[in-house]
């Protein structure tokens, strides 16, 4: 018997999997030189960098195993989660810039923004879960 989708627990790796999917999507669309023209390479590189940074910070934070006897581990994980949120916020700004300058289609921009916003919500939920679990260290 299967569990209804609304009652399923989220996988621990779901946040990282979504960040990896976002990175793959960004690498794919930014390779289209009809939209991301060579003369806008500086912005394109910043978009790629912000995406990969967010994914890397999420991965690194997920790799930290917090122990009750070492509150520094929790602080480092929190710092990496905060850096991931900053990189995702930067990506939203860069998507908006690309939408204006590179004339992204509205459909593509909305889809991309949706992926980033969903990932931010998952990272935020992860941070809140960590606060409930480790906040008293």
Backbone bond lengths (Angstrom), bond angles and torsions (degrees), N, CA, C in turn:
res aa  C-N    CA-C-N  psi(-1)  N-CA   C-N-CA  omega(-1)  CA-C   N-CA-C  phi
1 X - - - 1.446 - - 1.527 108.33 -
2 X 1.296 117.20 132.06 1.464 120.50 -177.76 1.528 110.92 -91.51
3 X 1.325 114.11 155.30 1.462 121.24 178.96 1.526 108.03 -88.63
4 X 1.333 118.69 132.16 1.469 120.07 177.75 1.530 110.61 -56.96
5 X 1.302 116.21 144.46 1.461 121.63 -175.56 1.527 112.47 -54.10
6 X 1.314 117.92 -40.78 1.466 120.81 -177.37 1.526 112.41 -68.11
7 X 1.336 117.85 -17.91 1.466 121.24 -179.34 1.530 112.98 -100.62
8 X 1.311 116.88 -4.80 1.463 120.02 -178.99 1.517 111.04 -73.16
9 X 1.323 115.36 145.14 1.460 120.03 174.80 1.520 108.17 -83.15
10 X 1.322 115.30 150.92 1.453 119.64 179.05 1.521 109.67 -78.62
11 X 1.302 115.47 139.62 1.455 121.25 177.24 1.520 109.99 -67.58
12 X 1.316 115.90 146.51 1.463 119.95 177.76 1.521 111.32 -63.53
13 X 1.312 116.09 -30.23 1.463 119.86 -178.04 1.521 112.99 -89.18
14 X 1.314 117.91 -0.76 1.463 120.84 -176.51 1.527 112.05 -59.33
15 X 1.318 117.26 -41.34 1.466 120.47 -179.65 1.521 109.71 -63.51
16 X 1.327 117.01 -45.95 1.463 118.79 180.00 1.525 110.90 -67.06
17 X 1.319 117.21 -40.99 1.465 120.12 179.55 1.528 110.35 -60.43
18 X 1.323 116.57 -41.92 1.464 120.04 178.36 1.524 111.55 -66.49
19 X 1.335 117.17 -36.76 1.467 119.03 178.67 1.528 110.40 -69.11
20 X 1.328 117.02 -36.40 1.465 120.37 176.69 1.529 110.36 -67.13
21 X 1.336 117.28 -39.13 1.469 121.09 176.68 1.529 110.63 -62.86
22 X 1.334 116.14 -41.61 1.463 120.48 178.41 1.526 110.22 -63.32
23 X 1.326 117.12 -43.63 1.467 120.71 179.31 1.529 110.67 -61.77
24 X 1.320 116.36 -43.20 1.466 120.53 178.33 1.529 110.65 -61.91
25 X 1.325 116.81 -43.49 1.465 121.69 178.95 1.529 110.71 -61.31
26 X 1.329 116.55 -46.11 1.468 120.61 -178.47 1.527 110.78 -64.45
27 X 1.318 117.52 -43.11 1.468 119.89 178.51 1.530 110.76 -62.38
28 X 1.326 116.46 -36.73 1.465 120.44 179.71 1.529 111.28 -68.17
29 X 1.336 117.33 -50.10 1.465 118.26 -174.92 1.524 112.37 -72.96
30 X 1.326 117.70 -31.91 1.468 118.97 -179.04 1.524 112.00 -75.32
31 X 1.319 117.55 -11.39 1.466 119.48 176.36 1.532 111.63 -80.29
32 X 1.331 117.71 -8.07 1.462 122.48 178.03 1.535 108.88 -80.39
33 X 1.318 116.29 101.80 1.466 120.70 -176.02 1.526 113.29 -74.59
34 X 1.327 117.76 -7.27 1.463 119.28 174.36 1.528 110.31 -73.65
35 X 1.326 116.27 -31.08 1.465 121.04 179.20 1.525 110.17 -99.21
36 X 1.316 116.52 -52.00 1.470 121.98 -179.37 1.531 107.88 -94.98
37 X 1.315 114.73 79.08 1.466 122.12 -172.93 1.529 111.68 -67.25
38 X 1.332 115.93 152.15 1.474 120.22 -179.89 1.529 113.58 -55.76
39 X 1.317 118.01 -32.16 1.471 119.36 -179.79 1.534 112.52 -71.05
40 X 1.336 116.81 -13.44 1.468 121.39 176.31 1.530 111.02 -106.37
41 X 1.325 115.88 21.82 1.466 121.18 -174.69 1.532 112.63 -58.67
42 X 1.323 117.68 -33.03 1.470 120.64 -179.25 1.533 109.92 -60.72
43 X 1.322 116.64 -46.03 1.466 120.44 179.46 1.528 110.07 -67.70
44 X 1.319 116.53 -42.85 1.463 120.89 179.58 1.525 110.76 -58.71
45 X 1.326 116.56 -43.97 1.469 120.25 179.35 1.524 111.38 -64.25
46 X 1.319 117.00 -36.73 1.475 120.15 177.76 1.533 110.88 -67.48
47 X 1.327 116.84 -37.52 1.465 120.82 176.78 1.528 109.69 -61.88
48 X 1.319 115.77 -48.67 1.466 120.56 179.75 1.524 110.24 -61.72
49 X 1.318 116.22 -44.37 1.464 121.04 -178.82 1.532 111.77 -61.58
50 X 1.330 117.03 -45.76 1.470 120.47 179.95 1.528 110.76 -62.49
51 X 1.323 116.25 -39.07 1.462 120.55 179.98 1.519 111.07 -66.54
52 X 1.325 116.18 -47.69 1.460 119.95 -179.57 1.524 111.36 -67.12
53 X 1.332 117.05 -35.68 1.468 120.23 176.54 1.526 110.50 -61.13
54 X 1.319 116.82 -47.64 1.471 120.38 -179.81 1.522 110.38 -59.00
55 X 1.314 116.28 -45.25 1.459 120.58 -179.54 1.530 111.02 -63.41
56 X 1.325 116.21 -42.01 1.472 120.96 179.46 1.525 110.91 -65.19
57 X 1.327 117.80 -43.34 1.466 120.71 179.44 1.530 111.02 -64.07
58 X 1.326 116.64 -40.15 1.464 120.65 178.11 1.523 109.93 -63.48
59 X 1.320 116.33 -44.68 1.465 120.72 179.40 1.528 110.72 -61.00
60 X 1.330 116.36 -48.90 1.469 120.65 -178.14 1.525 111.28 -62.94
61 X 1.321 117.48 -41.74 1.469 120.63 178.70 1.522 110.41 -63.24
62 X 1.316 116.43 -39.85 1.455 120.93 -179.57 1.527 111.89 -66.96
63 X 1.315 117.26 -27.83 1.463 121.61 -178.69 1.527 113.06 -77.66
64 X 1.321 117.85 -14.61 1.465 120.92 -179.30 1.524 109.03 -78.79
65 X 1.302 115.47 121.44 1.463 121.80 177.21 1.523 107.91 -98.40
66 X 1.293 116.19 110.94 1.462 121.82 -175.02 1.526 109.56 -80.34
67 X 1.335 113.86 132.65 1.463 120.86 176.34 1.525 108.43 -114.61
68 X 1.300 115.75 146.21 1.470 121.22 -178.35 1.526 111.99 -60.80
69 X 1.332 117.21 -27.19 1.468 120.42 -176.80 1.528 113.18 -89.81
70 X 1.345 117.72 2.95 1.467 120.03 -177.96 1.533 110.91 -137.51
71 X 1.335 117.47 85.20 1.471 120.29 -178.62 1.532 113.13 -65.94
72 X 1.328 117.74 -18.42 1.465 120.67 178.32 1.529 111.30 -62.85
73 X 1.317 116.74 -32.09 1.466 120.11 178.46 1.532 110.61 -63.78
74 X 1.336 116.04 -41.83 1.465 119.84 177.33 1.521 110.52 -63.36
75 X 1.325 117.31 -42.97 1.468 120.89 -179.91 1.527 111.28 -63.55
76 X 1.327 117.34 -39.31 1.469 120.61 178.32 1.530 110.36 -66.70
77 X 1.314 116.57 -42.78 1.468 120.04 178.70 1.525 109.97 -62.21
78 X 1.320 116.83 -43.43 1.464 121.34 178.82 1.530 110.88 -61.84
79 X 1.346 115.91 -41.33 1.471 120.53 178.85 1.530 110.36 -60.92
80 X 1.325 116.78 -43.87 1.466 120.55 179.46 1.532 111.49 -66.49
81 X 1.317 117.36 -38.46 1.466 120.56 176.11 1.529 110.39 -62.98
82 X 1.332 116.41 -41.57 1.470 120.50 178.01 1.526 111.07 -64.02
83 X 1.329 116.46 -39.56 1.467 120.04 178.53 1.528 110.70 -65.95
84 X 1.329 117.05 -36.69 1.467 120.74 176.59 1.528 110.07 -63.28
85 X 1.328 116.71 -42.81 1.470 120.38 178.36 1.530 110.83 -62.78
86 X 1.320 116.98 -39.19 1.466 120.69 177.99 1.522 110.51 -64.42
87 X 1.330 117.31 -43.59 1.467 120.92 179.12 1.528 110.75 -63.84
88 X 1.319 117.83 -37.10 1.463 120.72 177.93 1.527 111.17 -69.47
89 X 1.331 116.68 -37.95 1.473 120.70 175.88 1.529 109.73 -62.86
90 X 1.330 116.12 -42.35 1.467 121.12 177.42 1.527 110.14 -61.52
91 X 1.317 115.84 -39.61 1.461 119.10 -179.91 1.528 111.21 -63.84
92 X 1.317 117.49 -38.59 1.471 119.71 176.96 1.525 111.00 -60.68
93 X 1.324 116.61 -41.92 1.467 120.48 176.68 1.530 110.22 -61.35
94 X 1.325 116.87 -45.09 1.464 120.71 -177.55 1.531 111.87 -68.21
95 X 1.321 117.57 -33.92 1.468 120.17 175.46 1.522 109.34 -63.61
96 X 1.323 116.65 -44.06 1.461 120.84 178.33 1.529 110.40 -60.44
97 X 1.313 116.40 -42.65 1.464 120.94 177.94 1.527 110.60 -63.08
98 X 1.328 116.48 -46.13 1.466 120.51 179.47 1.525 111.02 -63.39
99 X 1.307 117.07 -36.77 1.462 121.53 178.96 1.524 109.56 -59.14
100 X 1.336 116.41 -43.01 1.463 120.84 -179.50 1.525 112.52 -75.95
101 X 1.312 116.58 -49.87 1.469 121.41 -172.22 1.524 112.56 -79.19
102 X 1.318 116.66 -42.28 1.467 120.51 -174.62 1.520 112.42 -97.74
103 X 1.314 115.90 0.91 1.461 121.64 176.38 1.532 112.52 56.13
104 X 1.340 114.82 51.15 1.462 119.52 173.75 1.522 108.75 -62.16
105 X 1.307 115.94 148.55 1.465 118.00 175.49 1.529 108.44 -68.41
106 X 1.312 115.39 149.82 1.463 120.07 -179.59 1.525 110.69 -61.28
107 X 1.317 116.17 -39.44 1.466 121.29 179.69 1.527 110.66 -59.99
108 X 1.326 116.96 -47.31 1.465 121.30 -179.53 1.528 110.73 -65.44
109 X 1.327 116.75 -44.26 1.465 120.56 -178.60 1.532 110.65 -62.71
110 X 1.322 117.39 -43.85 1.467 120.38 -179.51 1.528 111.26 -65.03
111 X 1.322 116.64 -40.80 1.464 120.51 178.37 1.527 110.29 -62.35
112 X 1.325 116.02 -46.55 1.456 122.74 -178.47 1.531 110.49 -63.93
113 X 1.319 116.43 -47.29 1.468 120.73 178.00 1.527 109.70 -59.88
114 X 1.320 116.96 -41.17 1.465 120.77 178.36 1.518 112.42 -59.70
115 X 1.330 116.37 -41.81 1.467 120.42 178.02 1.529 110.89 -62.61
116 X 1.326 116.74 -42.59 1.468 120.72 -179.44 1.527 110.32 -67.83
117 X 1.320 117.22 -44.81 1.469 121.14 -179.31 1.532 110.35 -63.20
118 X 1.327 117.49 -42.14 1.470 120.71 177.39 1.526 111.02 -61.53
119 X 1.326 116.46 -42.90 1.463 120.14 179.53 1.524 110.73 -65.13
120 X 1.332 116.80 -40.91 1.474 119.85 177.30 1.523 110.73 -60.10
121 X 1.326 117.05 -41.42 1.468 120.58 179.29 1.528 110.68 -63.02
122 X 1.322 116.95 -38.77 1.467 120.16 179.45 1.526 111.44 -69.16
123 X 1.330 116.93 -40.91 1.468 119.66 177.26 1.526 109.44 -64.55
124 X 1.323 117.01 -40.19 1.462 120.76 179.00 1.531 110.83 -63.56
125 X 1.317 117.48 -41.93 1.470 121.07 176.92 1.527 110.78 -63.21
126 X 1.315 116.01 -39.04 1.464 121.75 178.22 1.528 109.77 -62.38
127 X 1.336 116.22 -44.97 1.469 120.20 178.54 1.526 110.67 -61.46
128 X 1.327 117.08 -44.51 1.467 120.43 179.11 1.525 111.33 -62.30
129 X 1.321 116.44 -39.63 1.460 120.92 177.33 1.529 110.66 -62.79
130 X 1.320 116.35 -41.72 1.468 120.37 177.54 1.524 111.51 -64.10
131 X 1.332 117.22 -38.62 1.469 120.32 178.83 1.531 109.49 -62.73
132 X 1.329 116.83 -44.57 1.468 120.00 178.71 1.534 110.96 -63.20
133 X 1.305 115.41 -38.01 1.464 119.95 -174.89 1.525 113.32 -82.27
134 X 1.343 116.82 -41.12 1.466 120.34 -172.15 1.523 114.01 -119.97
135 X 1.309 118.31 1.80 1.459 121.70 -173.13 1.515 115.71 -58.69
136 X 1.305 117.97 -20.03 1.467 120.80 -177.84 1.519 113.13 -96.22
137 X 1.302 117.81 8.35 1.482 119.80 179.30 1.509 111.50 -69.83
